Structures are given as structure tokens and as C-alpha cells.
Amino acid sequence: MREAGLWHAATAVLVRSSDGRSVYVHRRTDTKEIYGGLHDCWAGGVVAADESPAEAAARELGEELGIHGTPRFLFRTVHQRGTVRFHAFCYEIAWDGPIVHQPDEVAAGWWTGLDELRHRLDDPEWPFVPDGRQFIEEWFATHGS
């Protein structure tokens, strides 16, 4: 799909602390098919043919971070970079419980304050996934406090 440049739907879920001051940032495993070893603050993936974006968001959140809940829809956007082209359905969830990484996808993770995240994103050399960077910049512009 990505190799052929096919348009598809994907989800992205921003995990925020219940006080809204921090987001969960993680480093992808080096073996990920795309953007291996880079940082991200969204959990998500491709929407399957038999599921809605909301169902995919909840499924991916559970698979990647062990969080089980109902994310709240934020916005829809389009990401296009080379042959990676998709319609993104972005969500968020407030969470203070345990986080359990899927070992094949997440190498490490930690809570990061919003100001620190903004500062890190100002560095174009920080190894952050391009779609995640786009989405969090859109989030800061419209929802971030």
C-alpha cells in the first residue's frame, strides 16, 4: 500500500495525562516497516476494511500501548509524503494508568510536558516521524493549551 502510493485511512491517538500537561512520547522499534527508530506521540495505524476509524483507533491504542478505552475524536487531516499517502483520523485519550508497550512496535516511552515537546519539535533534526510531527503541530495550532 505505502510502496505503491495507495491512499488509505489511518488513525492516530494522542495519549494525554488527565491534567492535560503531558503527552506520552515513544520511540519506535528499529525494525518498524516505516520510520523505524524515530520518536512519535501518537499511537495508531491503518483502518482495516471491516472497521470504522473509531474502532481502529481503540484497537491500535490497545495493541501498541495496552490502553483500553474510548478515544475522543479531534480532527481529520491528510498526510502525504512521497508514497505515504493517507487520510488521518486523529483522536486523544486522557490516561494515567499503566502503559504496556507492544515489543515489536515500541522500544521505549515516557511522559513529556507540552512545553518540552514544543521545544523538541522546533528542532527539525530531532528524529520524529513526519506524520506525527504534522499531526501534533496541527493539534498545537487548534487544540493545544
Secondary structure, 3 states (H helix, E strand, C coil): CCCCCCCEEEEEEEEECCCCCEEEEEEECCCCCCCCCCEECEECCECCCCCCHHHHHHHHHHHHHCCCCCCEEEEEEEEEECCEEEEEEEEEEECCCCCCCCCCCEEEEEEEEHHHHHHHHCCCCCCECHHHHHHHHHHHHHCCC
